[in-house]
Amino acid sequence: MTAYLTVIIVLLLLTLLCGLWPIVRGPTAADRMLAAQLFGTLGVAILMLLATLKQQAAVYNAALVLALLAPLVLIAFVKLAEREK
Amino acid sequence: MNIIDLFSMTMIAAGVFFFFTGTLGMVRFPDIFSRLHALTKADNLGLGLIAIGLLPQMESWVGAAQLLLIWVIAIKAGAVSSYLIANYALTTASEPDHNAPDHSAPNHKERTAAERLNHGP
């Protein structure tokens, strides 16, 4: 189970690396913010897997905080774009 | 390896599959609305399947409840931010370019015609 979880975490990190490409290319700013949302969710998944792998219960709290803070970035982006309009 | 570990491994593998296809859709799809469609699959199903797969590995009920709480928060956050992004793209950005290849095709033809005129006999 330990080796399996390690492989899964590496696969998710490679997926995160592929998710960098829309940030480079993305025609509009909204596309780049979509990549930011994907990073939040993938980060939560990686943190949950790491907490189970290392048996560290505190990392679950870090995943919870990341899941709470990730939408604030998008809300701030949309509010800022509405103010500039 | 007992049956509980097998269940966890299957669920986590399915979650990774959904994450991968969501990222692939976000890279490959043409406009922002279809990208949003691909991303919500990764958000809800991928994270949910990984959380379900990790549930039997938890040692306490508090930890299991915390995992489910993380999943519920991620679902709510995904719904809110997807609505905000779609509304932003609908109101401020331009039209979704359904016919982007149609724009490039006549230009390409015109350019080749001009080149043929310039470099003709």
Backbone of each chain as ProteinMPNN parsed JSONL, in Angstrom:
{"seq_chain_A": "MTAYLTVIIVLLLLTLLCGLWPIVRGPTAADRMLAAQLFGTLGVAILMLLATLKQQAAVYNAALVLALLAPLVLIAFVKLAEREK", "coords_chain_A": {"N_chain_A": [[0.831, -1.205, 0.0], [2.016, 1.207, 0.669], [3.954, 1.702, -1.323], [2.236, 1.821, -3.473], [0.7, 4.109, -2.913], [2.708, 6.0, -3.081], [3.378, 5.895, -5.803], [0.959, 6.777, -6.86], [0.884, 9.402, -5.905], [3.038, 10.5, -7.282], [2.068, 10.28, -9.885], [-0.082, 12.069, -9.752], [1.326, 14.412, -9.353], [2.616, 14.623, -11.8], [0.404, 15.033, -13.407], [-0.288, 17.529, -12.457], [1.841, 18.947, -13.455], [1.295, 18.806, -16.195], [-0.932, 20.422, -16.127], [0.15, 22.927, -16.03], [0.465, 23.934, -18.56], [-1.922, 25.18, -19.724], [-1.764, 27.586, -18.314], [0.414, 28.881, -19.395], [-0.398, 29.124, -22.091], [-3.205, 29.817, -22.249], [-5.777, 31.737, -23.668], [-7.362, 33.813, -22.54], [-7.638, 35.565, -19.368], [-9.351, 34.158, -17.747], [-9.081, 31.495, -18.437], [-6.607, 30.925, -17.383], [-7.218, 31.197, -14.697], [-8.846, 29.014, -14.359], [-6.969, 26.974, -14.452], [-5.737, 27.547, -12.045], [-7.751, 26.832, -10.267], [-7.824, 24.091, -10.722], [-5.34, 23.443, -9.714], [-5.741, 23.909, -6.998], [-7.598, 21.867, -6.292], [-6.17, 19.56, -7.015], [-4.012, 19.846, -5.318], [-5.249, 19.504, -2.836], [-5.993, 16.796, -3.049], [-3.459, 15.576, -3.262], [-2.383, 16.262, -0.796], [-4.086, 14.89, 0.947], [-3.493, 12.234, 0.271], [-0.791, 12.169, 0.968], [-0.951, 12.569, 3.725], [-2.166, 10.205, 4.536], [-0.224, 8.434, 3.72], [2.057, 9.087, 5.24], [1.04, 8.919, 7.753], [0.325, 11.188, 9.209], [-1.678, 13.118, 10.98], [-2.02, 15.824, 11.022], [-1.684, 16.848, 8.52], [-4.061, 16.533, 7.235], [-5.477, 18.675, 8.156], [-4.155, 20.718, 6.862], [-4.921, 20.155, 4.232], [-7.63, 20.665, 4.461], [-7.621, 23.425, 4.977], [-6.52, 24.335, 2.597], [-8.517, 23.578, 0.786], [-10.471, 25.294, 1.654], [-9.4, 27.817, 1.103], [-8.851, 27.904, -1.595], [-11.103, 28.618, -3.369], [-11.289, 31.31, -2.783], [-9.408, 32.687, -4.215], [-10.409, 32.683, -6.834], [-12.792, 34.064, -6.436], [-11.848, 36.552, -5.645], [-10.531, 37.249, -7.99], [-12.66, 37.502, -9.851], [-14.152, 39.538, -8.665], [-12.318, 41.626, -8.761], [-12.051, 41.929, -11.522], [-14.617, 42.781, -12.148], [-14.637, 45.212, -10.908], [-12.769, 46.643, -12.322], [-14.009, 46.929, -14.723]], "CA_chain_A": [[0.0, 0.0, 0.0], [2.872, 2.404, 0.719], [4.517, 1.939, -2.658], [1.129, 2.205, -4.355], [0.36, 5.511, -2.669], [3.794, 6.839, -3.608], [3.22, 5.967, -7.263], [-0.214, 7.613, -7.139], [1.243, 10.807, -5.668], [3.893, 10.931, -8.393], [1.201, 10.452, -11.053], [-0.841, 13.306, -9.595], [2.238, 15.529, -9.565], [2.817, 14.74, -13.252], [-0.805, 15.679, -13.919], [-0.16, 18.949, -12.103], [2.804, 19.519, -14.404], [0.568, 19.007, -17.451], [-1.853, 21.531, -15.937], [0.843, 24.208, -16.17], [0.443, 24.39, -19.948], [-2.949, 26.205, -19.963], [-1.368, 28.879, -17.755], [1.295, 29.513, -20.372], [-1.056, 29.382, -23.357], [-4.553, 30.311, -22.073], [-5.984, 33.003, -24.387], [-7.879, 34.85, -21.649], [-7.251, 35.394, -17.968], [-10.231, 33.187, -17.111], [-8.501, 30.166, -18.642], [-5.527, 30.744, -16.398], [-7.81, 30.986, -13.374], [-9.305, 27.621, -14.318], [-5.82, 26.17, -14.052], [-5.524, 27.759, -10.617], [-8.718, 26.011, -9.54], [-7.373, 22.702, -10.812], [-4.221, 23.288, -8.79], [-6.282, 23.791, -5.651], [-8.185, 20.546, -6.073], [-5.104, 18.553, -7.06], [-3.232, 19.989, -4.092], [-5.998, 18.867, -1.749], [-5.886, 15.338, -3.206], [-2.089, 15.149, -2.945], [-2.171, 16.385, 0.646], [-4.791, 13.796, 1.622], [-2.734, 11.0, 0.063], [0.442, 12.263, 1.759], [-1.279, 12.388, 5.137], [-2.38, 8.776, 4.768], [1.037, 7.714, 3.515], [2.991, 9.358, 6.335], [0.324, 8.784, 9.031], [0.39, 12.463, 9.913], [-3.055, 13.611, 10.958], [-2.049, 17.287, 10.885], [-1.703, 17.23, 7.107], [-5.471, 16.641, 6.844], [-5.897, 20.055, 8.415], [-3.623, 21.545, 5.769], [-5.784, 19.937, 3.076], [-8.899, 21.369, 4.724], [-7.4, 24.868, 4.806], [-6.33, 24.597, 1.164], [-9.83, 23.491, 0.144], [-11.242, 26.485, 2.014], [-8.814, 29.043, 0.581], [-8.713, 27.88, -3.056], [-12.102, 29.423, -4.091], [-11.163, 32.752, -2.531], [-8.611, 33.273, -5.298], [-11.28, 32.934, -7.975], [-13.753, 35.104, -6.078], [-11.118, 37.818, -5.699], [-10.268, 37.568, -9.407], [-13.884, 37.964, -10.512], [-14.51, 40.833, -8.097], [-11.383, 42.624, -9.273], [-12.362, 42.172, -12.924], [-15.837, 43.577, -12.207], [-14.344, 46.59, -10.494], [-12.015, 47.309, -13.385], [-14.82, 47.075, -15.935]], "C_chain_A": [[0.867, 1.258, 0.0], [3.446, 2.738, -0.65], [3.432, 2.392, -3.624], [0.778, 3.676, -4.17], [1.444, 6.443, -3.193], [3.671, 7.0, -5.118], [2.056, 6.886, -7.626], [0.117, 9.09, -6.957], [2.119, 11.335, -6.805], [3.055, 11.151, -9.651], [0.41, 11.754, -10.958], [0.062, 14.517, -9.788], [2.533, 15.718, -11.051], [1.596, 15.378, -13.905], [-0.788, 17.176, -13.633], [0.785, 19.656, -13.058], [2.138, 19.755, -15.759], [-0.39, 20.189, -17.33], [-1.185, 22.888, -15.999], [0.694, 24.782, -17.571], [-0.688, 25.373, -20.236], [-2.602, 27.549, -19.358], [-0.472, 29.616, -18.735], [0.498, 29.978, -21.583], [-2.29, 30.248, -23.201], [-4.856, 31.649, -22.717], [-6.454, 34.119, -23.467], [-7.407, 34.58, -20.229], [-8.113, 34.342, -17.285], [-9.715, 31.759, -17.296], [-7.395, 29.891, -17.629], [-6.09, 30.531, -14.997], [-8.4, 29.591, -13.252], [-8.167, 26.7, -13.918], [-5.526, 26.338, -12.569], [-6.507, 26.931, -9.785], [-8.334, 24.536, -9.573], [-6.211, 22.453, -9.848], [-4.708, 23.155, -7.356], [-6.81, 22.399, -5.37], [-7.117, 19.454, -6.075], [-4.232, 18.631, -5.809], [-3.929, 19.355, -2.904], [-5.869, 17.343, -1.828], [-4.495, 14.845, -2.827], [-1.842, 15.225, -1.447], [-2.881, 15.263, 1.399], [-4.028, 12.488, 1.479], [-1.438, 11.01, 0.887], [0.17, 12.035, 3.231], [-1.519, 10.921, 5.456], [-1.073, 7.999, 4.654], [1.952, 7.873, 4.714], [2.347, 9.202, 7.703], [0.433, 10.04, 9.872], [-0.996, 13.095, 9.852], [-3.119, 15.117, 10.748], [-2.145, 17.705, 9.43], [-3.146, 17.292, 6.59], [-5.988, 18.056, 7.084], [-5.38, 20.995, 7.344], [-4.473, 21.386, 4.518], [-7.109, 20.673, 3.233], [-8.743, 22.865, 4.498], [-7.214, 25.209, 3.332], [-7.66, 24.534, 0.42], [-10.675, 24.706, 0.472], [-10.723, 27.729, 1.314], [-8.774, 29.08, -0.941], [-9.812, 28.695, -3.771], [-11.966, 30.908, -3.861], [-10.357, 33.433, -3.627], [-9.512, 33.621, -6.48], [-12.281, 34.041, -7.673], [-13.08, 36.473, -6.135], [-10.845, 38.234, -7.137], [-11.508, 38.131, -10.082], [-14.295, 39.332, -9.981], [-13.607, 41.934, -8.635], [-11.683, 42.948, -10.729], [-13.643, 42.992, -13.053], [-15.568, 45.021, -11.822], [-13.62, 47.356, -11.598], [-12.882, 47.622, -14.6], [-15.49, 48.437, -15.98]], "O_chain_A": [[0.496, 2.265, -0.603], [3.433, 3.89, -1.085], [3.669, 3.239, -4.486], [0.582, 4.403, -5.144], [1.154, 7.533, -3.687], [3.838, 8.097, -5.651], [2.142, 7.67, -8.57], [-0.309, 9.93, -7.749], [1.963, 12.477, -7.238], [3.298, 12.097, -10.401], [0.247, 12.462, -11.952], [-0.372, 15.537, -10.324], [2.683, 16.849, -11.513], [1.726, 16.167, -14.842], [-1.217, 17.985, -14.456], [0.569, 20.811, -13.426], [2.38, 20.777, -16.401], [-0.638, 20.887, -18.314], [-1.873, 23.909, -16.02], [0.788, 25.996, -17.752], [-0.445, 26.348, -20.947], [-3.092, 28.573, -19.834], [-0.58, 30.832, -18.89], [0.688, 31.099, -22.056], [-2.448, 31.26, -23.884], [-4.233, 32.641, -22.34], [-5.997, 35.255, -23.593], [-6.857, 33.522, -19.925], [-7.659, 33.695, -16.341], [-9.89, 30.913, -16.418], [-7.266, 28.788, -17.098], [-5.523, 29.783, -14.201], [-8.45, 29.038, -12.153], [-8.36, 25.76, -13.146], [-5.113, 25.388, -11.904], [-6.148, 26.397, -8.735], [-8.496, 23.819, -8.585], [-6.112, 21.386, -9.242], [-4.152, 22.377, -6.581], [-6.506, 21.813, -4.331], [-7.147, 18.54, -5.251], [-3.77, 17.609, -5.302], [-3.282, 18.737, -2.058], [-5.662, 16.677, -0.814], [-4.356, 13.823, -2.156], [-1.173, 14.36, -0.881], [-2.349, 14.74, 2.377], [-3.921, 11.718, 2.434], [-1.04, 9.983, 1.435], [0.958, 11.386, 3.918], [-1.125, 10.442, 6.519], [-0.84, 7.038, 5.386], [2.561, 6.901, 5.162], [3.029, 9.337, 8.72], [0.611, 9.975, 11.089], [-1.432, 13.551, 8.795], [-4.156, 15.64, 10.34], [-2.633, 18.794, 9.129], [-3.433, 18.007, 5.63], [-6.815, 18.571, 6.331], [-6.058, 21.946, 6.955], [-4.726, 22.363, 3.813], [-7.644, 21.23, 2.275], [-9.612, 23.505, 3.905], [-7.69, 26.244, 2.866], [-7.909, 25.342, -0.474], [-11.509, 25.116, -0.336], [-11.508, 28.61, 0.962], [-8.674, 30.157, -1.529], [-9.485, 29.416, -4.713], [-12.472, 31.702, -4.655], [-10.58, 34.603, -3.938], [-9.405, 34.703, -7.058], [-12.589, 34.86, -8.539], [-13.671, 37.44, -6.615], [-10.916, 39.416, -7.473], [-11.426, 39.124, -10.805], [-14.735, 40.191, -10.746], [-14.067, 43.037, -8.929], [-11.585, 44.105, -11.139], [-13.756, 43.814, -13.962], [-16.196, 45.941, -12.347], [-13.831, 48.555, -11.784], [-12.532, 48.477, -15.413], [-16.213, 48.738, -16.93]]}, "seq_chain_B": "MNIIDLFSMTMIAAGVFFFFTGTLGMVRFPDIFSRLHALTKADNLGLGLIAIGLLPQMESWVGAAQLLLIWVIAIKAGAVSSYLIANYALTTASEPDHNAPDHSAPNHKERTAAERLNHGP", "coords_chain_B": {"N_chain_B": [[-2.641, -8.936, 0.947], [-5.665, -7.563, 1.631], [-9.261, -7.366, 1.205], [-10.128, -4.836, 1.706], [-7.987, -3.134, 1.245], [-7.773, -3.579, -1.474], [-10.148, -2.464, -2.399], [-9.647, 0.234, -1.718], [-7.449, 0.773, -3.379], [-8.548, 0.48, -5.913], [-10.483, 2.528, -5.967], [-8.878, 4.813, -5.626], [-7.311, 4.686, -7.894], [-9.278, 5.094, -9.837], [-9.96, 7.712, -9.201], [-7.58, 9.061, -9.827], [-7.587, 8.615, -12.541], [-9.796, 10.197, -13.302], [-8.838, 12.719, -12.605], [-6.728, 12.92, -14.399], [-8.008, 12.834, -16.928], [-9.56, 15.116, -16.697], [-7.605, 17.128, -16.605], [-6.475, 16.732, -19.109], [-8.66, 17.39, -20.737], [-8.84, 20.091, -20.088], [-6.535, 21.025, -21.237], [-6.912, 20.43, -23.933], [-9.461, 21.22, -24.91], [-11.506, 23.557, -26.837], [-12.78, 26.131, -26.099], [-13.635, 28.27, -23.262], [-15.866, 27.381, -21.926], [-16.276, 24.672, -22.444], [-13.908, 23.819, -21.357], [-14.383, 24.378, -18.694], [-16.377, 22.532, -18.231], [-14.885, 20.16, -18.423], [-13.198, 20.485, -16.287], [-14.774, 20.447, -13.974], [-15.465, 17.795, -13.744], [-13.032, 16.647, -12.944], [-12.732, 17.967, -10.515], [-14.989, 17.261, -8.851], [-15.55, 14.429, -9.129], [-12.978, 13.192, -9.201], [-11.629, 14.03, -6.817], [-13.572, 13.163, -5.016], [-13.627, 10.355, -5.393], [-11.037, 9.697, -4.608], [-11.173, 10.456, -1.93], [-13.131, 8.66, -1.0], [-11.745, 6.3, -1.427], [-9.723, 6.591, 0.444], [-11.057, 6.472, 2.811], [-11.468, 3.841, 4.156], [-8.919, 3.462, 5.125], [-8.574, 5.085, 7.249], [-7.974, 5.682, 10.756], [-9.533, 6.651, 12.794], [-12.868, 7.772, 13.607], [-13.142, 10.459, 13.554], [-11.21, 11.364, 11.807], [-12.165, 10.253, 9.422], [-14.575, 11.615, 9.167], [-13.509, 14.104, 8.779], [-12.303, 13.839, 6.295], [-14.577, 13.502, 4.653], [-15.696, 15.973, 5.086], [-13.843, 17.654, 3.861], [-14.24, 16.903, 1.226], [-16.918, 17.699, 0.785], [-16.663, 20.455, 1.109], [-14.975, 21.01, -1.037], [-16.654, 20.396, -3.166], [-18.714, 22.327, -2.888], [-17.198, 24.67, -3.147], [-16.24, 24.327, -5.733], [-18.615, 24.504, -7.213], [-19.416, 27.159, -6.737], [-17.203, 28.655, -7.698], [-17.077, 27.819, -10.346], [-19.488, 28.814, -11.369], [-18.98, 31.547, -11.064], [-16.78, 31.965, -12.755], [-17.845, 31.204, -15.249], [-19.874, 33.085, -15.529], [-18.361, 35.404, -15.595], [-16.906, 34.981, -17.966], [-18.997, 34.958, -19.759], [-20.112, 37.522, -19.637], [-18.041, 39.478, -19.846], [-15.935, 38.608, -21.569], [-15.237, 37.91, -25.058], [-17.196, 36.444, -27.746], [-17.564, 32.863, -27.602], [-15.251, 31.15, -29.538], [-16.457, 29.49, -31.928], [-15.949, 29.094, -34.576], [-13.225, 29.19, -35.168], [-11.327, 27.806, -36.854], [-12.48, 28.432, -39.328], [-11.908, 31.078, -39.721], [-9.2, 31.058, -40.148], [-8.838, 29.597, -42.433], [-9.713, 30.988, -44.952], [-7.934, 33.147, -44.9], [-5.524, 31.891, -45.126], [-5.817, 30.911, -47.678], [-6.023, 33.266, -49.14], [-3.501, 34.326, -48.674], [-1.866, 32.521, -49.94], [-2.736, 32.936, -52.526], [-1.928, 35.586, -52.986], [0.779, 35.245, -52.768], [1.127, 33.653, -54.934], [0.55, 35.479, -56.92], [2.623, 37.32, -56.551], [4.934, 35.848, -56.917], [4.557, 34.799, -59.377], [4.717, 33.767, -62.851]], "CA_chain_B": [[-3.547, -7.843, 0.58], [-7.051, -7.926, 1.894], [-10.259, -6.802, 0.281], [-10.281, -3.398, 1.975], [-6.922, -2.47, 0.498], [-8.1, -3.657, -2.903], [-11.177, -1.434, -2.619], [-9.0, 1.548, -1.689], [-6.599, 0.968, -4.547], [-9.404, 0.68, -7.084], [-11.102, 3.855, -5.916], [-7.861, 5.852, -5.824], [-6.93, 4.648, -9.312], [-10.343, 5.754, -10.593], [-9.839, 9.147, -8.964], [-6.452, 9.573, -10.614], [-8.039, 8.628, -13.939], [-10.636, 11.365, -13.534], [-7.984, 13.9, -12.58], [-5.944, 12.989, -15.63], [-8.862, 13.212, -18.052], [-9.942, 16.516, -16.528], [-6.489, 17.969, -17.04], [-6.361, 16.584, -20.567], [-9.717, 18.197, -21.335], [-8.533, 21.506, -19.935], [-5.476, 21.372, -22.188], [-7.246, 20.197, -25.335], [-10.746, 21.733, -25.361], [-11.273, 24.804, -27.557], [-13.14, 27.391, -25.456], [-13.568, 28.214, -21.803], [-17.016, 26.695, -21.333], [-15.997, 23.238, -22.457], [-12.845, 23.585, -20.376], [-15.049, 24.361, -17.384], [-17.058, 21.247, -18.157], [-13.914, 19.11, -18.139], [-12.566, 20.695, -14.979], [-15.65, 20.072, -12.862], [-15.35, 16.344, -13.571], [-11.849, 16.379, -12.125], [-12.935, 18.48, -9.165], [-15.951, 16.546, -8.019], [-15.414, 12.963, -9.134], [-11.631, 12.749, -8.853], [-11.386, 14.203, -5.382], [-14.509, 12.327, -4.27], [-13.214, 8.951, -5.441], [-9.844, 9.539, -3.766], [-11.613, 10.518, -0.539], [-13.801, 7.396, -0.688], [-10.725, 5.276, -1.339], [-8.932, 6.744, 1.665], [-11.9, 6.306, 4.015], [-11.212, 2.634, 4.959], [-7.574, 3.489, 5.704], [-8.525, 5.974, 8.408], [-7.957, 4.955, 12.03], [-10.548, 7.147, 13.719], [-14.067, 8.297, 12.963], [-12.978, 11.907, 13.367], [-10.468, 11.557, 10.559], [-13.048, 9.938, 8.29], [-15.498, 12.738, 9.023], [-12.773, 15.245, 8.226], [-12.161, 13.591, 4.856], [-15.849, 13.807, 3.997], [-15.889, 17.427, 5.156], [-13.004, 18.244, 2.81], [-14.892, 16.647, -0.064], [-18.109, 18.551, 0.663], [-16.203, 21.836, 0.906], [-14.455, 21.121, -2.407], [-17.788, 20.423, -4.095], [-19.364, 23.638, -2.811], [-16.295, 25.672, -3.695], [-16.204, 24.145, -7.174], [-19.859, 25.023, -7.785], [-19.413, 28.631, -6.683], [-16.191, 29.261, -8.564], [-17.429, 27.552, -11.74], [-20.507, 29.781, -11.755], [-18.385, 32.877, -11.184], [-15.932, 32.028, -13.945], [-18.691, 31.154, -16.439], [-20.545, 34.385, -15.626], [-17.345, 36.375, -16.022], [-16.59, 34.755, -19.378], [-20.172, 35.271, -20.573], [-20.406, 38.955, -19.651], [-16.93, 40.354, -20.221], [-15.107, 38.151, -22.678], [-15.889, 37.912, -26.357], [-17.946, 35.236, -28.06], [-16.77, 31.644, -27.732], [-14.891, 31.051, -30.956], [-16.832, 28.194, -32.499], [-15.487, 28.959, -35.948], [-11.841, 29.651, -35.272], [-10.668, 27.306, -38.072], [-13.026, 29.057, -40.52], [-11.211, 32.336, -39.939], [-7.831, 30.859, -40.61], [-8.776, 28.965, -43.751], [-9.687, 31.918, -46.083], [-6.702, 33.934, -44.841], [-4.452, 31.068, -45.664], [-5.999, 30.815, -49.122], [-5.669, 34.562, -49.71], [-2.069, 34.526, -48.62], [-1.227, 31.734, -50.994], [-3.043, 33.561, -53.809], [-1.044, 36.738, -53.122], [2.126, 34.759, -53.045], [1.174, 33.171, -56.309], [0.627, 36.652, -57.794], [3.944, 37.945, -56.474], [6.013, 35.012, -57.432], [4.097, 34.112, -60.57], [5.519, 33.928, -64.066]], "C_chain_B": [[-4.99, -8.285, 0.811], [-7.988, -7.119, 1.001], [-10.415, -5.296, 0.49], [-9.215, -2.609, 1.228], [-7.215, -2.481, -0.997], [-9.148, -2.612, -3.278], [-10.54, -0.04, -2.671], [-8.195, 1.793, -2.948], [-7.433, 1.197, -5.804], [-9.985, 2.086, -7.105], [-10.074, 4.95, -6.184], [-7.411, 5.871, -7.282], [-8.005, 5.315, -10.173], [-10.28, 7.267, -10.405], [-8.711, 9.763, -9.762], [-6.816, 9.611, -12.091], [-8.887, 9.86, -14.228], [-9.825, 12.649, -13.497], [-7.234, 14.049, -13.892], [-6.81, 13.407, -16.813], [-9.337, 14.651, -17.933], [-8.847, 17.458, -16.976], [-6.305, 17.912, -18.545], [-7.43, 17.415, -21.275], [-9.429, 19.678, -21.218], [-7.427, 21.934, -20.892], [-6.013, 21.373, -23.613], [-8.5, 20.922, -25.811], [-10.621, 23.159, -25.891], [-11.614, 26.066, -26.777], [-13.357, 27.169, -23.957], [-14.732, 27.429, -21.219], [-16.817, 25.182, -21.348], [-14.836, 22.895, -21.516], [-13.409, 23.511, -18.961], [-15.757, 23.029, -17.164], [-16.082, 20.128, -17.804], [-13.361, 19.244, -16.728], [-13.466, 20.258, -13.836], [-15.676, 18.561, -12.663], [-14.171, 16.007, -12.673], [-12.082, 16.807, -10.686], [-13.806, 17.552, -8.336], [-15.657, 15.05, -7.954], [-14.022, 12.516, -8.707], [-11.358, 12.861, -7.371], [-12.32, 13.317, -4.56], [-14.098, 10.873, -4.262], [-11.958, 8.72, -4.599], [-10.232, 9.574, -2.292], [-12.308, 9.218, -0.131], [-12.778, 6.274, -0.563], [-9.899, 5.369, -0.071], [-9.745, 6.489, 2.933], [-11.599, 5.024, 4.793], [-9.832, 2.615, 5.597], [-7.505, 4.345, 6.96], [-8.618, 5.165, 9.685], [-9.06, 5.415, 12.965], [-11.743, 7.665, 12.928], [-13.937, 9.79, 12.708], [-12.235, 12.181, 12.064], [-11.321, 11.284, 9.341], [-14.039, 11.073, 8.065], [-14.794, 13.946, 8.433], [-12.554, 15.082, 6.724], [-13.445, 13.941, 4.117], [-16.123, 15.299, 4.0], [-15.075, 18.132, 4.08], [-13.668, 18.072, 1.445], [-16.1, 17.568, -0.264], [-17.701, 20.0, 0.415], [-15.687, 22.023, -0.514], [-15.592, 21.157, -3.417], [-18.461, 21.789, -4.096], [-18.485, 24.71, -3.436], [-16.228, 25.554, -5.216], [-17.447, 24.69, -7.84], [-19.823, 26.545, -7.84], [-18.421, 29.206, -7.681], [-16.472, 28.972, -10.031], [-18.495, 28.531, -12.23], [-19.889, 31.157, -11.974], [-17.559, 32.999, -12.454], [-16.782, 32.032, -15.213], [-19.406, 32.485, -16.63], [-19.585, 35.465, -16.102], [-17.06, 36.229, -17.509], [-17.759, 35.146, -20.269], [-20.386, 36.77, -20.698], [-19.264, 39.788, -20.19], [-16.214, 39.898, -21.474], [-15.92, 38.162, -23.964], [-16.65, 36.604, -26.546], [-17.034, 34.023, -28.011], [-16.503, 31.34, -29.197], [-15.187, 29.65, -31.465], [-16.195, 27.983, -33.86], [-14.087, 29.527, -36.098], [-11.134, 29.071, -36.493], [-11.191, 27.971, -39.333], [-12.353, 30.397, -40.799], [-9.846, 32.11, -40.571], [-7.797, 30.331, -42.044], [-8.784, 29.971, -44.917], [-8.425, 32.776, -46.084], [-5.549, 33.161, -45.464], [-4.556, 31.021, -47.194], [-5.611, 32.138, -49.792], [-4.159, 34.764, -49.749], [-1.38, 33.731, -49.735], [-1.528, 32.344, -52.362], [-2.139, 34.767, -54.037], [0.378, 36.302, -53.429], [2.242, 34.277, -54.493], [1.252, 34.349, -57.29], [2.027, 37.25, -57.797], [5.019, 37.124, -57.171], [5.62, 34.316, -58.729], [5.004, 34.365, -61.769], [5.284, 35.285, -64.728]], "O_chain_B": [[-5.453, -9.271, 0.237], [-7.564, -6.314, 0.172], [-10.787, -4.57, -0.431], [-9.492, -1.557, 0.653], [-6.937, -1.509, -1.7], [-9.059, -1.964, -4.321], [-10.852, 0.762, -3.551], [-8.243, 2.88, -3.523], [-7.072, 2.007, -6.658], [-9.979, 2.753, -8.139], [-10.368, 5.913, -6.892], [-7.158, 6.937, -7.845], [-7.684, 6.021, -11.129], [-10.519, 8.021, -11.349], [-8.855, 10.855, -10.311], [-6.409, 10.522, -12.812], [-8.727, 10.497, -15.269], [-10.088, 13.571, -14.269], [-7.115, 15.148, -14.434], [-6.396, 14.242, -17.617], [-9.502, 15.337, -18.941], [-9.108, 18.461, -17.64], [-6.014, 18.924, -19.182], [-7.154, 18.065, -22.284], [-9.73, 20.445, -22.132], [-7.39, 23.09, -21.314], [-5.623, 22.216, -24.421], [-8.61, 21.221, -27.001], [-9.74, 23.902, -25.459], [-10.818, 27.005, -26.781], [-13.276, 26.047, -23.457], [-14.61, 26.867, -20.131], [-17.149, 24.495, -20.382], [-14.794, 21.803, -20.949], [-12.978, 22.699, -18.143], [-15.742, 22.473, -16.066], [-16.395, 19.255, -16.995], [-13.09, 18.248, -16.056], [-12.976, 19.748, -12.828], [-15.883, 18.088, -11.546], [-14.285, 15.191, -11.758], [-11.689, 16.112, -9.75], [-13.414, 17.113, -7.255], [-15.532, 14.475, -6.872], [-13.89, 11.566, -7.936], [-10.909, 11.905, -6.738], [-11.917, 12.778, -3.529], [-14.204, 10.211, -3.229], [-11.822, 7.681, -3.954], [-9.69, 8.814, -1.49], [-12.092, 8.728, 0.978], [-12.912, 5.398, 0.292], [-9.424, 4.354, 0.44], [-9.175, 6.311, 4.01], [-11.478, 5.098, 6.016], [-9.592, 1.834, 6.517], [-6.494, 4.336, 7.661], [-9.245, 4.106, 9.72], [-9.484, 4.659, 13.838], [-11.639, 7.958, 11.737], [-14.536, 10.328, 11.777], [-12.576, 13.098, 11.316], [-11.225, 11.991, 8.338], [-14.315, 11.452, 6.927], [-15.39, 14.72, 7.684], [-12.61, 16.054, 5.97], [-13.408, 14.599, 3.078], [-16.702, 15.837, 3.056], [-15.545, 19.085, 3.459], [-13.657, 18.983, 0.617], [-16.284, 18.143, -1.337], [-18.319, 20.693, -0.393], [-15.924, 23.061, -1.132], [-15.508, 21.869, -4.417], [-18.747, 22.349, -5.154], [-18.975, 25.565, -4.174], [-16.167, 26.566, -5.914], [-17.362, 25.279, -8.918], [-20.159, 27.147, -8.86], [-18.747, 30.131, -8.424], [-16.141, 29.792, -10.888], [-18.425, 29.022, -13.357], [-20.22, 31.851, -12.935], [-17.625, 34.013, -13.15], [-16.488, 32.772, -16.151], [-19.535, 32.967, -17.756], [-19.944, 36.327, -16.904], [-16.981, 37.222, -18.233], [-17.561, 35.608, -21.392], [-20.8, 37.247, -21.755], [-19.508, 40.735, -20.938], [-15.916, 40.71, -22.35], [-17.13, 38.392, -23.954], [-16.737, 35.776, -25.639], [-15.853, 34.127, -28.341], [-17.432, 31.281, -30.003], [-14.339, 28.757, -31.45], [-15.928, 26.851, -34.262], [-13.802, 30.258, -37.046], [-10.38, 29.803, -37.135], [-10.459, 28.081, -40.316], [-12.236, 30.813, -41.951], [-9.403, 32.882, -41.422], [-6.845, 30.585, -42.782], [-7.947, 29.843, -45.811], [-7.899, 33.099, -47.149], [-4.73, 33.696, -46.211], [-3.554, 31.079, -47.907], [-4.973, 32.157, -50.844], [-3.609, 35.297, -50.714], [-0.445, 34.208, -50.378], [-0.69, 32.287, -53.263], [-1.635, 34.963, -55.143], [1.079, 36.91, -54.238], [3.258, 34.452, -55.167], [1.903, 34.266, -58.331], [2.563, 37.632, -58.837], [5.872, 37.636, -57.896], [6.27, 33.355, -59.141], [5.969, 35.122, -61.666], [5.883, 35.58, -65.762]]}, "name": "protein", "num_of_chains": 2, "seq": "MTAYLTVIIVLLLLTLLCGLWPIVRGPTAADRMLAAQLFGTLGVAILMLLATLKQQAAVYNAALVLALLAPLVLIAFVKLAEREKMNIIDLFSMTMIAAGVFFFFTGTLGMVRFPDIFSRLHALTKADNLGLGLIAIGLLPQMESWVGAAQLLLIWVIAIKAGAVSSYLIANYALTTASEPDHNAPDHSAPNHKERTAAERLNHGP"}
